[in-house]
Amino acid sequence: MNKLRRKPVVGLALGSGSARGWAHFGVLHALREAGISPDIICGTSIGSLVGATYAAGEMDAFESWVLGLGKRKVFGFMDFNLGGGLLKGEKIIDFWRENFVQETMEELSAPFGCVATDLQTGAEVWLRKGSIAEAVRASIALPGLFTPSTHDGRLLVDGGLVNPVPVSLARAMGADIVIAVDLNADIMRKHMKPVDMSETDLKIHAREVRASQMQLDEDDEPPLPLGQIPEALAAHASPVGWSGKWKRSMTSVKTMSSSVMRMGRKDEGDEEEDDSPRIPSLLNVVMASVNIMQMRITRSRMAGDPAEVLIAPRLSHVGLMDFHRGRESIDEGYAATQLVLPALKGWGL
């Protein structure tokens, strides 16, 4: 008599990749159309953000919001900071918690877990209990960009430093078959380019801020649409006609955009050499370094513990900060998943 075979437990491991992570929406749509519903959801960095939203049943609402993002709206969530990272990272996570996911992991209908890195020991940390928002905040804390997150007495940063595609976590949580999504498979063909948030964009926003400031009394404290920028950033001189913290905040944004977000320029008198690469900005150097690191770690981890099915969207044209390009990333994720449907069927899914 044949023994009854239990249905295999399917785990989904959503990888890191910053703005390229919107491709996970396309992957999830394609899986849903194919009738595949993962039993376990795991994510690293942006993968934890999308994965948690999916596990909480809020994916469609969150995706609609993502598709409405423009450059200026993205910039509005940047809460600039000097200690530990360029951004505090609290503004976006608070918005996400208030509008999409308030639950704890224990309240989800499907098991969910995410990966972070202990900044002091370098240890890989698996977060599977407690507040989803706090766990996701730790997992997305890209060093240099976001300040580290404190969690149970630990300083945690982005899980992509140790496990960009969390196949091992999915297996530890009971998955028999793991579908992994690697967002960094083709990044070495990506050329570094200037961040799209140009000085022109900042000047346009600054003019709008000045217009709104005229309607306020000098002693009023207006809300900062760009996020509260600490006064430590405001050591520079301010344009004539602006006043108080408002004036210093906008000056800081402009100064920061000039020194960090802009491509390097040749000094006057430097000879032009057609075959010389342009010097990238500080932010581009950091982002390119993160790309290389995550690709190398992913290759090493996947060689030792490969997923049964690997989905690798072609995203080299999408920068790590291109959060306003959600439609492109989603379409790439969907297309890449369509290519592996025969492999999924081969596993009985």
C-alpha positions in Angstrom: 0.0 0.0 0.0 1.4 3.4 -1.1 1.9 5.9 1.7 0.2 9.2 1.3 2.6 11.9 0.3 2.2 15.2 2.1 2.1 18.4 0.1 5.6 20.0 0.0 6.0 23.2 2.0 6.9 26.1 -0.4 9.1 28.9 0.8 9.6 32.2 -1.0 13.0 34.0 -0.4 12.8 37.6 -1.6 16.2 39.2 -2.0 17.7 42.5 -1.3 18.3 45.2 -3.9 16.9 48.5 -2.7 14.6 50.1 -5.4 14.9 47.1 -7.6 12.9 45.3 -4.9 9.6 46.5 -6.5 10.3 43.6 -8.9 9.0 41.4 -6.1 5.5 42.6 -6.8 5.7 41.3 -10.4 7.0 37.9 -9.1 4.2 37.6 -6.7 1.6 38.5 -9.3 3.0 35.8 -11.7 3.0 33.2 -9.0 -0.6 34.1 -8.0 -1.7 33.7 -11.6 0.0 30.3 -11.8 -1.9 29.2 -8.7 1.2 29.1 -6.5 0.8 30.4 -3.0 3.9 30.3 -0.8 3.5 28.8 2.6 6.5 30.6 4.1 7.7 34.2 3.2 11.2 35.3 3.9 12.9 38.6 2.9 16.1 40.5 3.2 16.1 44.4 3.0 13.6 45.5 0.4 12.5 41.9 0.2 11.4 42.0 3.8 9.3 45.1 3.1 7.5 43.6 0.2 7.3 40.2 1.7 5.8 41.4 5.0 3.2 43.4 3.0 2.3 40.3 1.1 2.0 38.2 4.2 -0.3 40.8 5.8 -2.6 40.7 2.8 -1.8 44.4 1.8 0.3 43.8 -1.3 -2.2 45.3 -3.8 -2.7 48.4 -1.8 1.0 48.9 -1.2 1.8 48.3 -4.9 -0.8 51.0 -5.9 1.0 53.4 -3.6 4.4 52.5 -5.0 3.2 53.1 -8.6 2.2 56.6 -7.6 5.7 57.5 -6.4 7.5 60.3 -8.2 11.0 61.7 -7.6 9.7 64.5 -5.5 7.5 62.2 -3.4 10.4 59.9 -2.8 12.5 62.9 -1.7 9.8 63.9 0.7 10.4 60.7 2.7 14.0 61.5 3.3 14.5 62.5 6.9 18.1 63.7 6.8 20.4 62.9 9.7 24.1 63.1 10.6 24.5 60.4 13.2 25.0 56.8 11.8 23.6 57.4 8.4 22.4 59.9 5.8 18.8 59.2 6.7 17.0 58.3 9.9 14.7 55.9 8.1 11.9 56.5 10.5 9.6 58.6 8.3 9.0 55.9 5.6 8.7 53.0 8.1 6.2 55.0 10.2 4.1 55.7 7.1 4.2 52.1 6.1 3.2 50.9 9.5 0.3 53.4 9.8 -1.1 52.7 6.3 -0.3 49.0 5.6 1.1 46.7 8.2 0.4 47.1 12.0 0.5 43.4 12.9 3.1 41.4 14.8 4.6 38.4 13.1 2.6 36.1 15.3 -0.7 37.6 14.0 0.1 36.8 10.3 -1.7 33.9 8.6 1.5 32.7 7.0 5.0 32.4 8.7 7.2 35.4 7.9 10.8 36.1 8.8 13.5 38.5 7.7 17.3 38.9 7.9 19.4 41.7 9.5 23.0 42.0 10.5 24.5 42.6 13.9 26.7 45.6 13.4 28.9 44.9 16.4 29.6 41.1 15.8 28.8 40.7 12.1 26.4 37.9 13.0 23.4 37.1 10.8 20.2 37.8 12.7 16.9 36.1 11.9 13.8 38.1 13.0 10.7 36.0 13.3 8.8 37.4 16.3 7.4 40.7 17.5 6.7 43.9 15.6 6.8 43.5 11.8 7.7 47.2 11.3 10.6 47.0 13.7 12.0 43.9 12.1 11.6 45.4 8.6 13.2 48.6 9.7 16.3 46.7 10.8 16.5 44.6 7.7 16.4 47.7 5.4 19.0 49.7 7.3 21.6 50.0 4.5 24.8 51.2 6.1 25.6 54.8 5.3 22.2 55.5 4.0 20.0 54.6 7.0 20.9 54.7 10.7 21.3 51.4 12.4 18.2 50.0 14.2 18.2 49.0 17.9 16.5 45.7 18.5 16.7 43.7 21.8 19.9 45.4 22.8 21.6 45.0 19.4 22.5 47.4 16.7 21.2 46.0 13.5 21.8 46.9 9.9 20.8 45.6 6.4 20.6 41.9 6.1 22.0 42.1 2.6 25.5 42.3 4.2 25.4 38.6 5.2 22.5 37.0 3.3 21.1 38.9 0.3 18.7 36.0 -0.7 17.5 34.2 2.4 17.2 30.7 1.2 18.7 29.3 4.4 16.1 31.1 6.5 13.2 29.7 4.4 14.6 26.2 4.9 15.1 26.7 8.7 11.4 27.7 8.9 10.3 24.4 7.3 10.4 24.9 3.5 10.8 21.8 1.3 10.9 23.8 -1.9 12.4 27.3 -2.0 11.7 29.8 -4.7 14.4 32.5 -4.5 14.4 35.9 -6.2 17.8 37.4 -6.9 17.6 41.1 -7.8 21.4 41.5 -8.4 22.1 38.8 -11.0 23.1 41.1 -13.8 24.3 44.2 -12.0 27.9 44.0 -13.2 26.7 45.3 -16.6 25.3 48.4 -14.9 27.2 51.7 -15.5 27.3 54.1 -12.6 25.2 57.2 -13.4 24.2 60.4 -11.6 21.4 60.2 -9.0 18.3 61.5 -10.7 17.5 64.0 -7.9 19.3 66.9 -9.5 20.0 70.4 -8.2 17.2 71.6 -10.6 14.7 69.4 -8.7 15.9 70.8 -5.4 15.6 74.4 -6.6 12.1 73.8 -7.8 11.1 72.4 -4.4 12.9 75.2 -2.7 10.9 77.8 -4.6 7.7 76.1 -3.5 8.9 76.1 0.1 9.7 79.8 -0.1 6.3 80.6 -1.5 4.6 78.7 1.3 6.8 80.3 3.9 5.6 83.8 2.9 2.2 82.8 4.3 3.6 82.0 7.8 4.4 84.3 10.6 8.1 84.6 11.3 7.8 82.8 14.7 5.8 79.9 13.3 7.4 76.5 12.8 6.1 75.0 9.5 6.0 71.3 8.9 9.0 70.1 6.9 7.7 68.3 3.8 11.1 66.9 3.1 11.4 65.4 6.6 12.8 67.1 9.7 16.4 68.0 8.9 18.5 68.4 12.0 20.1 71.7 12.8 23.5 70.1 12.7 23.2 70.1 8.9 22.5 73.8 8.9 26.0 75.3 9.5 26.1 76.9 6.1 25.1 80.4 5.2 21.4 80.8 4.1 19.9 82.7 1.1 18.7 86.2 1.8 15.0 86.3 2.6 14.6 83.0 4.4 14.4 82.7 8.1 15.0 80.4 11.1 15.1 76.6 10.9 13.2 76.6 7.6 15.9 78.6 5.9 18.7 76.5 7.3 17.0 73.2 6.5 16.5 74.1 2.8 20.1 75.4 2.5 21.3 72.1 4.0 19.4 70.0 1.4 20.9 72.1 -1.4 24.4 71.8 0.0 24.0 68.0 0.5 22.7 67.5 -3.0 25.7 69.3 -4.4 28.3 67.4 -2.5 26.8 63.9 -2.3 24.2 63.3 -5.0 26.1 65.0 -7.9 28.5 63.4 -10.3 32.1 64.4 -9.8 33.2 67.3 -12.0 36.6 68.1 -13.5 38.3 71.2 -12.2 38.7 74.1 -14.6 41.9 73.6 -16.6 41.8 69.8 -16.4 42.4 68.3 -19.8 39.6 66.3 -21.3 40.4 62.7 -22.0 37.8 60.8 -24.0 38.9 57.4 -22.6 38.9 58.5 -19.0 35.9 57.4 -16.8 33.9 60.1 -15.1 34.4 60.3 -11.4 31.2 59.1 -9.7 29.6 60.8 -6.7 30.1 59.5 -3.2 26.6 58.0 -3.2 27.2 56.2 -6.5 30.5 54.7 -5.2 28.7 53.4 -2.1 25.8 52.0 -4.1 28.2 50.3 -6.6 30.1 48.8 -3.8 26.9 47.4 -2.2 26.0 45.9 -5.6 29.3 44.1 -5.9 29.2 42.9 -2.3 25.7 41.6 -2.5 26.4 39.8 -5.9 29.5 38.1 -4.5 27.8 37.0 -1.3 24.8 35.8 -3.1 26.9 33.6 -5.4 28.7 32.1 -2.4 25.6 31.5 -0.4 23.6 30.0 -3.3 26.5 27.7 -4.2 26.3 26.1 -0.8 22.5 26.1 -0.5 20.9 26.6 -3.9 17.2 27.2 -4.2 15.1 24.7 -6.1 13.9 27.5 -8.4 15.8 30.8 -9.0 14.1 33.9 -10.4 16.5 36.5 -11.7 14.9 39.6 -13.1 17.0 41.7 -15.4 17.4 44.9 -13.5 20.8 46.3 -14.3 19.1 49.5 -15.7 17.4 50.3 -12.4 19.5 52.1 -9.9 19.4 51.3 -6.2 17.7 54.7 -5.5 15.2 54.6 -8.5 12.2 54.1 -6.3 10.1 56.1 -8.8 10.6 53.4 -11.5 8.2 50.9 -9.9 6.4 50.0 -13.2 9.6 48.9 -14.9 10.8 46.8 -12.0 7.4 45.1 -11.6 7.3 44.2 -15.2 10.8 42.7 -15.1 9.8 40.6 -12.1 6.7 39.4 -13.8 8.6 38.5 -17.0 11.4 36.7 -15.2 8.8 34.5 -13.3 7.1 33.6 -16.5 10.4 32.1 -17.7 10.6 29.7 -14.7 7.0 28.5 -14.8 8.1 25.2 -16.5 10.7 24.6 -13.7 8.0 25.3 -11.1 5.7 22.7 -12.8 8.6 20.3 -12.7 8.5 20.5 -8.9 4.8 19.8 -8.9 3.7 23.4 -8.3 
